[in-house]
Amino acid sequence: MGMRIFGDHIAITEPLKEYANEKLGKLSHHFNQIIDIHLTLKIVKDNRKERQEASAEVFLPKKTVYAEAVEDDMYAAIDTLYSKLDPQVKKHKDKMKSRNKPIL
């Protein structure tokens, strides 16, 4: 599984990179056929307030899963993003398993 991290109006620090790799790397515990993950971290200014946004595309066999999260803290945004991606990856895994079952 490869992971690419892009920053938009934000510098990707080493601790932030390690945290994202650790958190989103847990997706491979549920489904080991993840091809690639593209993570984009950005700062969005809304009404004079800065919000942290994390969005990710997870490339799976025959499917691409997308989610985004906006929080006040980038680490919280990554946590929320993981909690949105995890059920989608599990659902895709279950669909793949049910399609490959032999008919009795």
Residue pairs with C-beta under 8 A, 6 or more apart in sequence:
1 25
1 28
1 34
1 35
1 36
1 37
2 35
2 36
2 37
3 20
3 21
3 24
3 25
3 36
3 37
3 38
3 39
4 36
4 37
4 38
4 39
5 12
5 17
5 20
5 39
5 40
5 41
6 12
6 38
6 39
6 40
6 41
7 40
7 41
7 42
8 40
8 41
8 42
8 43
9 42
9 43
10 41
10 42
10 43
10 74
12 41
16 41
16 74
16 75
19 75
19 78
20 39
20 41
20 78
23 78
23 79
23 82
24 37
24 39
24 56
24 78
24 81
24 82
24 85
26 82
26 86
27 34
27 37
27 58
27 82
27 85
27 86
27 89
28 34
30 86
30 89
30 90
30 93
31 60
31 89
31 90
31 92
31 93
33 60
33 61
34 58
34 59
34 60
34 89
35 59
35 60
35 61
36 58
36 59
37 56
37 57
37 58
37 59
38 56
38 57
38 59
39 54
39 55
39 56
40 54
40 55
40 56
41 52
41 53
41 54
41 74
41 77
42 52
42 53
42 55
43 50
43 51
43 52
43 53
44 50
44 51
44 52
44 53
44 70
45 51
51 70
51 71
51 72
52 70
52 71
52 72
52 73
52 74
52 76
52 77
53 68
53 69
53 70
53 77
54 68
54 69
54 71
54 74
54 77
54 78
54 80
54 81
55 66
55 67
55 68
55 69
55 81
56 66
56 67
56 68
56 81
56 85
57 64
57 65
57 66
58 64
58 65
58 66
58 85
58 88
58 89
60 89
60 92
61 96
63 92
65 85
65 88
65 89
65 92
67 81
67 84
67 85
67 88
68 81
68 84
69 77
69 78
69 80
69 81
69 84
70 77
71 77
71 80
